[in-house]
């Protein structure tokens, strides 16, 4: 945590002019916060659709496994991994949104 604060302090001391341009060594992007939110919402919509599709496929495999333990296990893992991926994606969106709204 202290290292992060030191990096932030160093970045603010290397500002040019009135502090609008700082030499942080990071790439500069001309996108606004609203544009980033829109892109993030589109990506999250696609990820949510893929996760729902994978859960549906896993459910269909589970129903059609006919009691075969191997097929049942594959179907269950498909559902679990799709849900884990969705949770990770939602967490990533929450973290990015938190920083876009201003810490």
NUSEKOL-709725 format. One record per atom (N, C-alpha, C): residue in one letter; atom name; x, y, z. Coordinates in steps of 0.2 Angstrom, whole numbers, plus 5000, padded with zeros to 4 digits. Example, Ala and Ser with C-alpha at 12.3 -4.5 7.8 and 13.67 -1.06 7.14 Angstrom:
r code->A, site->N, px->5066, py->4972, pz->5039 .
r code->A, site->CA, px->5062, py->4978, pz->5039 .
r code->A, site->C, px->5066, py->4984, pz->5039 .
r code->S, site->N, px->5064, py->4989, pz->5035 .
r code->S, site->CA, px->5068, py->4995, pz->5036 .
r code->S, site->C, px->5064, py->5000, pz->5039 .
This chain:
r code->X, site->N, px->5004, py->4994, pz->5000 .
r code->X, site->CA, px->5000, py->5000, pz->5000 .
r code->X, site->C, px->5004, py->5006, pz->5000 .
r code->X, site->N, px->5010, py->5006, pz->5004 .
r code->X, site->CA, px->5014, py->5012, pz->5004 .
r code->X, site->C, px->5018, py->5013, pz->4997 .
r code->X, site->N, px->5019, py->5008, pz->4994 .
r code->X, site->CA, px->5022, py->5008, pz->4987 .
r code->X, site->C, px->5018, py->5012, pz->4982 .
r code->X, site->N, px->5011, py->5010, pz->4983 .
r code->X, site->CA, px->5006, py->5013, pz->4978 .
r code->X, site->C, px->5006, py->5020, pz->4980 .
r code->X, site->N, px->5006, py->5022, pz->4986 .
r code->X, site->CA, px->5005, py->5029, pz->4988 .
r code->X, site->C, px->5011, py->5033, pz->4985 .
r code->X, site->N, px->5017, py->5030, pz->4986 .
r code->X, site->CA, px->5023, py->5033, pz->4984 .
r code->X, site->C, px->5023, py->5034, pz->4976 .
r code->X, site->N, px->5021, py->5029, pz->4972 .
r code->X, site->CA, px->5020, py->5030, pz->4965 .
r code->X, site->C, px->5015, py->5035, pz->4963 .
r code->X, site->N, px->5010, py->5036, pz->4967 .
r code->X, site->CA, px->5005, py->5041, pz->4966 .
r code->X, site->C, px->5008, py->5048, pz->4967 .
r code->X, site->N, px->5012, py->5048, pz->4973 .
r code->X, site->CA, px->5015, py->5055, pz->4975 .
r code->X, site->C, px->5020, py->5057, pz->4969 .
r code->X, site->N, px->5024, py->5052, pz->4967 .
r code->X, site->CA, px->5029, py->5053, pz->4962 .
r code->X, site->C, px->5026, py->5056, pz->4955 .
r code->X, site->N, px->5020, py->5053, pz->4954 .
r code->X, site->CA, px->5017, py->5055, pz->4947 .
r code->X, site->C, px->5014, py->5062, pz->4948 .
r code->X, site->N, px->5012, py->5064, pz->4954 .
r code->X, site->CA, px->5009, py->5070, pz->4954 .
r code->X, site->C, px->5014, py->5076, pz->4955 .
r code->X, site->N, px->5020, py->5074, pz->4957 .
r code->X, site->CA, px->5026, py->5079, pz->4957 .
r code->X, site->C, px->5029, py->5080, pz->4950 .
r code->X, site->N, px->5028, py->5076, pz->4945 .
r code->X, site->CA, px->5030, py->5077, pz->4938 .
r code->X, site->C, px->5025, py->5080, pz->4934 .
r code->X, site->N, px->5021, py->5083, pz->4936 .
r code->X, site->CA, px->5016, py->5087, pz->4932 .
r code->X, site->C, px->5018, py->5093, pz->4929 .
r code->X, site->N, px->5016, py->5094, pz->4922 .
r code->X, site->CA, px->5018, py->5100, pz->4918 .
r code->X, site->C, px->5013, py->5105, pz->4919 .
r code->X, site->N, px->5015, py->5111, pz->4919 .
r code->X, site->CA, px->5010, py->5117, pz->4919 .
r code->X, site->C, px->5005, py->5117, pz->4925 .
r code->X, site->N, px->4999, py->5117, pz->4924 .
r code->X, site->CA, px->4994, py->5118, pz->4929 .
r code->X, site->C, px->4992, py->5111, pz->4932 .
r code->X, site->N, px->4995, py->5105, pz->4930 .
r code->X, site->CA, px->4994, py->5099, pz->4933 .
r code->X, site->C, px->4989, py->5095, pz->4929 .
r code->X, site->N, px->4988, py->5097, pz->4922 .
r code->X, site->CA, px->4983, py->5093, pz->4918 .
r code->X, site->C, px->4987, py->5088, pz->4915 .
r code->X, site->N, px->4993, py->5088, pz->4913 .
r code->X, site->CA, px->4997, py->5083, pz->4910 .
r code->X, site->C, px->5003, py->5081, pz->4915 .
r code->X, site->N, px->5003, py->5074, pz->4916 .
r code->X, site->CA, px->5008, py->5072, pz->4921 .
r code->X, site->C, px->5011, py->5066, pz->4917 .
r code->X, site->N, px->5018, py->5066, pz->4918 .
r code->X, site->CA, px->5022, py->5060, pz->4916 .
r code->X, site->C, px->5022, py->5054, pz->4920 .
r code->X, site->N, px->5017, py->5050, pz->4919 .
r code->X, site->CA, px->5017, py->5044, pz->4923 .
r code->X, site->C, px->5020, py->5038, pz->4920 .
r code->X, site->N, px->5021, py->5038, pz->4914 .
r code->X, site->CA, px->5024, py->5032, pz->4910 .
r code->X, site->C, px->5019, py->5028, pz->4908 .
r code->X, site->N, px->5012, py->5030, pz->4909 .
r code->X, site->CA, px->5007, py->5026, pz->4907 .
r code->X, site->C, px->5004, py->5028, pz->4900 .
r code->X, site->N, px->5001, py->5024, pz->4896 .
r code->X, site->CA, px->4998, py->5027, pz->4890 .
r code->X, site->C, px->4993, py->5032, pz->4891 .
r code->X, site->N, px->4992, py->5037, pz->4887 .
r code->X, site->CA, px->4987, py->5042, pz->4887 .
r code->X, site->C, px->4981, py->5039, pz->4883 .
r code->X, site->N, px->4975, py->5040, pz->4885 .
r code->X, site->CA, px->4969, py->5038, pz->4882 .
r code->X, site->C, px->4964, py->5044, pz->4882 .
r code->X, site->N, px->4961, py->5045, pz->4876 .
r code->X, site->CA, px->4956, py->5051, pz->4875 .
r code->X, site->C, px->4949, py->5049, pz->4877 .
r code->X, site->N, px->4948, py->5043, pz->4880 .
r code->X, site->CA, px->4941, py->5041, pz->4881 .
r code->X, site->C, px->4939, py->5044, pz->4888 .
r code->X, site->N, px->4933, py->5046, pz->4888 .
r code->X, site->CA, px->4930, py->5049, pz->4894 .
r code->X, site->C, px->4927, py->5043, pz->4899 .
r code->X, site->N, px->4925, py->5044, pz->4905 .
r code->X, site->CA, px->4923, py->5039, pz->4909 .
r code->X, site->C, px->4916, py->5036, pz->4907 .
r code->X, site->N, px->4912, py->5041, pz->4903 .
r code->X, site->CA, px->4906, py->5038, pz->4901 .
r code->X, site->C, px->4907, py->5033, pz->4895 .
r code->X, site->N, px->4912, py->5035, pz->4891 .
r code->X, site->CA, px->4913, py->5030, pz->4885 .
r code->X, site->C, px->4916, py->5023, pz->4888 .
r code->X, site->N, px->4920, py->5024, pz->4893 .
r code->X, site->CA, px->4923, py->5017, pz->4896 .
r code->X, site->C, px->4917, py->5013, pz->4899 .
r code->X, site->N, px->4912, py->5017, pz->4903 .
r code->X, site->CA, px->4906, py->5014, pz->4906 .
r code->X, site->C, px->4902, py->5010, pz->4900 .
r code->X, site->N, px->4901, py->5013, pz->4895 .
r code->X, site->CA, px->4897, py->5011, pz->4889 .
r code->X, site->C, px->4901, py->5004, pz->4886 .
r code->X, site->N, px->4907, py->5005, pz->4885 .
r code->X, site->CA, px->4911, py->4999, pz->4883 .
r code->X, site->C, px->4911, py->4993, pz->4888 .
r code->X, site->N, px->4911, py->4995, pz->4894 .
r code->X, site->CA, px->4911, py->4990, pz->4900 .
r code->X, site->C, px->4904, py->4987, pz->4900 .
r code->X, site->N, px->4899, py->4990, pz->4899 .
r code->X, site->CA, px->4892, py->4988, pz->4899 .
r code->X, site->C, px->4891, py->4983, pz->4893 .
r code->X, site->N, px->4894, py->4985, pz->4887 .
r code->X, site->CA, px->4893, py->4980, pz->4881 .
r code->X, site->C, px->4897, py->4974, pz->4883 .
r code->X, site->N, px->4903, py->4974, pz->4885 .
r code->X, site->CA, px->4907, py->4968, pz->4887 .
r code->X, site->C, px->4903, py->4964, pz->4892 .
r code->X, site->N, px->4901, py->4967, pz->4897 .
r code->X, site->CA, px->4897, py->4963, pz->4902 .
r code->X, site->C, px->4891, py->4960, pz->4900 .
r code->X, site->N, px->4887, py->4963, pz->4895 .
r code->X, site->CA, px->4881, py->4960, pz->4892 .
r code->X, site->C, px->4883, py->4954, pz->4888 .
r code->X, site->N, px->4888, py->4954, pz->4884 .
r code->X, site->CA, px->4891, py->4949, pz->4880 .
r code->X, site->C, px->4893, py->4943, pz->4885 .
r code->X, site->N, px->4897, py->4945, pz->4890 .
r code->X, site->CA, px->4899, py->4939, pz->4895 .
r code->X, site->C, px->4893, py->4936, pz->4898 .
r code->X, site->N, px->4888, py->4940, pz->4900 .
r code->X, site->CA, px->4882, py->4938, pz->4904 .
r code->X, site->C, px->4878, py->4933, pz->4899 .
r code->X, site->N, px->4878, py->4935, pz->4893 .
r code->X, site->CA, px->4874, py->4931, pz->4888 .
r code->X, site->C, px->4878, py->4924, pz->4887 .
r code->X, site->N, px->4884, py->4924, pz->4886 .
r code->X, site->CA, px->4888, py->4918, pz->4885 .
r code->X, site->C, px->4888, py->4914, pz->4892 .
r code->X, site->N, px->4888, py->4917, pz->4898 .
r code->X, site->CA, px->4887, py->4913, pz->4904 .
r code->X, site->C, px->4880, py->4909, pz->4904 .
r code->X, site->N, px->4875, py->4913, pz->4902 .
r code->X, site->CA, px->4868, py->4910, pz->4902 .
r code->X, site->C, px->4868, py->4904, pz->4897 .
r code->X, site->N, px->4871, py->4905, pz->4891 .
r code->X, site->CA, px->4871, py->4900, pz->4886 .
r code->X, site->C, px->4875, py->4894, pz->4889 .
r code->X, site->N, px->4880, py->4895, pz->4892 .
r code->X, site->CA, px->4884, py->4889, pz->4895 .
r code->X, site->C, px->4880, py->4886, pz->4900 .
r code->X, site->N, px->4877, py->4889, pz->4905 .
r code->X, site->CA, px->4873, py->4886, pz->4910 .
r code->X, site->C, px->4867, py->4882, pz->4907 .
r code->X, site->N, px->4864, py->4885, pz->4901 .
r code->X, site->CA, px->4859, py->4881, pz->4898 .
r code->X, site->C, px->4862, py->4875, pz->4895 .
r code->X, site->N, px->4867, py->4875, pz->4891 .
r code->X, site->CA, px->4870, py->4869, pz->4888 .
r code->X, site->C, px->4872, py->4864, pz->4894 .
r code->X, site->N, px->4875, py->4867, pz->4899 .
r code->X, site->CA, px->4876, py->4862, pz->4905 .
r code->X, site->C, px->4870, py->4859, pz->4908 .
r code->X, site->N, px->4865, py->4863, pz->4908 .
r code->X, site->CA, px->4859, py->4860, pz->4911 .
r code->X, site->C, px->4856, py->4855, pz->4906 .
r code->X, site->N, px->4856, py->4856, pz->4899 .
r code->X, site->CA, px->4854, py->4851, pz->4894 .
r code->X, site->C, px->4858, py->4845, pz->4894 .
r code->X, site->N, px->4864, py->4846, pz->4895 .
r code->X, site->CA, px->4869, py->4840, pz->4896 .
r code->X, site->C, px->4867, py->4836, pz->4902 .
r code->X, site->N, px->4866, py->4839, pz->4907 .
r code->X, site->CA, px->4864, py->4836, pz->4914 .
r code->X, site->C, px->4858, py->4832, pz->4913 .
r code->X, site->N, px->4853, py->4835, pz->4910 .
r code->X, site->CA, px->4846, py->4831, pz->4909 .
r code->X, site->C, px->4847, py->4825, pz->4904 .
r code->X, site->N, px->4851, py->4826, pz->4899 .
r code->X, site->CA, px->4852, py->4821, pz->4894 .
r code->X, site->C, px->4857, py->4816, pz->4896 .
r code->X, site->N, px->4860, py->4816, pz->4902 .
r code->X, site->CA, px->4866, py->4812, pz->4903 .
r code->X, site->C, px->4864, py->4805, pz->4905 .
r code->X, site->N, px->4857, py->4804, pz->4906 .
r code->X, site->CA, px->4854, py->4797, pz->4907 .
r code->X, site->C, px->4857, py->4794, pz->4913 .
r code->X, site->N, px->4860, py->4797, pz->4918 .
r code->X, site->CA, px->4863, py->4794, pz->4924 .
r code->X, site->C, px->4870, py->4792, pz->4923 .
r code->X, site->N, px->4873, py->4793, pz->4917 .
r code->X, site->CA, px->4880, py->4792, pz->4916 .
r code->X, site->C, px->4884, py->4796, pz->4920 .
r code->X, site->N, px->4888, py->4793, pz->4925 .
r code->X, site->CA, px->4892, py->4798, pz->4930 .
r code->X, site->C, px->4897, py->4802, pz->4926 .
r code->X, site->N, px->4900, py->4800, pz->4921 .
r code->X, site->CA, px->4905, py->4804, pz->4918 .
r code->X, site->C, px->4902, py->4810, pz->4914 .
r code->X, site->N, px->4896, py->4809, pz->4911 .
r code->X, site->CA, px->4892, py->4814, pz->4907 .
r code->X, site->C, px->4889, py->4819, pz->4913 .
r code->X, site->N, px->4887, py->4817, pz->4918 .
r code->X, site->CA, px->4884, py->4821, pz->4923 .
r code->X, site->C, px->4890, py->4825, pz->4926 .
r code->X, site->N, px->4895, py->4823, pz->4927 .
r code->X, site->CA, px->4901, py->4826, pz->4930 .
r code->X, site->C, px->4903, py->4832, pz->4925 .
r code->X, site->N, px->4903, py->4831, pz->4919 .
r code->X, site->CA, px->4905, py->4836, pz->4914 .
r code->X, site->C, px->4900, py->4841, pz->4914 .
r code->X, site->N, px->4894, py->4839, pz->4914 .
r code->X, site->CA, px->4888, py->4844, pz->4914 .
r code->X, site->C, px->4889, py->4849, pz->4920 .
r code->X, site->N, px->4890, py->4846, pz->4926 .
r code->X, site->CA, px->4890, py->4849, pz->4932 .
r code->X, site->C, px->4896, py->4854, pz->4932 .
r code->X, site->N, px->4902, py->4852, pz->4929 .
r code->X, site->CA, px->4907, py->4856, pz->4929 .
r code->X, site->C, px->4906, py->4862, pz->4924 .
r code->X, site->N, px->4903, py->4861, pz->4919 .
r code->X, site->CA, px->4901, py->4866, pz->4914 .
r code->X, site->C, px->4897, py->4872, pz->4917 .
r code->X, site->N, px->4892, py->4870, pz->4921 .
r code->X, site->CA, px->4888, py->4874, pz->4925 .
r code->X, site->C, px->4892, py->4878, pz->4930 .
r code->X, site->N, px->4896, py->4875, pz->4934 .
r code->X, site->CA, px->4900, py->4878, pz->4939 .
r code->X, site->C, px->4905, py->4883, pz->4936 .
r code->X, site->N, px->4908, py->4881, pz->4931 .
r code->X, site->CA, px->4913, py->4885, pz->4928 .
r code->X, site->C, px->4910, py->4892, pz->4925 .
r code->X, site->N, px->4904, py->4891, pz->4922 .
r code->X, site->CA, px->4901, py->4896, pz->4919 .
r code->X, site->C, px->4899, py->4901, pz->4924 .
r code->X, site->N, px->4896, py->4899, pz->4930 .
r code->X, site->CA, px->4894, py->4903, pz->4935 .
r code->X, site->C, px->4900, py->4907, pz->4939 .
r code->X, site->N, px->4906, py->4903, pz->4939 .
r code->X, site->CA, px->4912, py->4906, pz->4942 .
r code->X, site->C, px->4915, py->4912, pz->4937 .
r code->X, site->N, px->4914, py->4910, pz->4931 .
r code->X, site->CA, px->4916, py->4915, pz->4926 .
r code->X, site->C, px->4912, py->4922, pz->4926 .
r code->X, site->N, px->4906, py->4920, pz->4927 .
r code->X, site->CA, px->4901, py->4926, pz->4928 .
r code->X, site->C, px->4902, py->4930, pz->4934 .
r code->X, site->N, px->4904, py->4927, pz->4940 .
r code->X, site->CA, px->4906, py->4930, pz->4946 .
r code->X, site->C, px->4912, py->4934, pz->4945 .
r code->X, site->N, px->4917, py->4931, pz->4942 .
r code->X, site->CA, px->4923, py->4935, pz->4941 .
r code->X, site->C, px->4922, py->4941, pz->4937 .
r code->X, site->N, px->4918, py->4940, pz->4931 .
r code->X, site->CA, px->4917, py->4946, pz->4927 .
r code->X, site->C, px->4913, py->4951, pz->4930 .
r code->X, site->N, px->4908, py->4950, pz->4934 .
r code->X, site->CA, px->4904, py->4955, pz->4938 .
r code->X, site->C, px->4909, py->4958, pz->4943 .
r code->X, site->N, px->4913, py->4954, pz->4946 .
r code->X, site->CA, px->4918, py->4957, pz->4951 .
r code->X, site->C, px->4923, py->4962, pz->4947 .
r code->X, site->N, px->4925, py->4961, pz->4942 .
r code->X, site->CA, px->4929, py->4965, pz->4938 .
r code->X, site->C, px->4926, py->4971, pz->4936 .
r code->X, site->N, px->4919, py->4971, pz->4934 .
r code->X, site->CA, px->4915, py->4977, pz->4932 .
r code->X, site->C, px->4915, py->4981, pz->4938 .
r code->X, site->N, px->4913, py->4978, pz->4944 .
r code->X, site->CA, px->4912, py->4982, pz->4950 .
r code->X, site->C, px->4919, py->4986, pz->4952 .
r code->X, site->N, px->4925, py->4983, pz->4951 .
r code->X, site->CA, px->4931, py->4986, pz->4953 .
r code->X, site->C, px->4932, py->4992, pz->4948 .
r code->X, site->N, px->4931, py->4990, pz->4942 .
r code->X, site->CA, px->4932, py->4996, pz->4937 .
r code->X, site->C, px->4928, py->5001, pz->4938 .
r code->X, site->N, px->4921, py->5000, pz->4939 .
r code->X, site->CA, px->4916, py->5005, pz->4940 .
r code->X, site->C, px->4918, py->5009, pz->4946 .
r code->X, site->N, px->4921, py->5006, pz->4951 .
r code->X, site->CA, px->4923, py->5009, pz->4957 .
r code->X, site->C, px->4928, py->5015, pz->4956 .
r code->X, site->N, px->4933, py->5013, pz->4952 .
r code->X, site->CA, px->4938, py->5017, pz->4950 .
r code->X, site->C, px->4936, py->5023, pz->4945 .
r code->X, site->N, px->4931, py->5021, pz->4941 .
r code->X, site->CA, px->4929, py->5026, pz->4936 .
r code->X, site->C, px->4925, py->5031, pz->4940 .
r code->X, site->N, px->4921, py->5030, pz->4945 .
r code->X, site->CA, px->4917, py->5034, pz->4949 .
r code->X, site->C, px->4921, py->5039, pz->4953 .
r code->X, site->N, px->4928, py->5037, pz->4954 .
r code->X, site->CA, px->4932, py->5041, pz->4958 .
r code->X, site->C, px->4933, py->5039, pz->4965 .
r code->X, site->N, px->4939, py->5037, pz->4966 .
r code->X, site->CA, px->4940, py->5034, pz->4973 .
r code->X, site->C, px->4939, py->5038, pz->4978 .
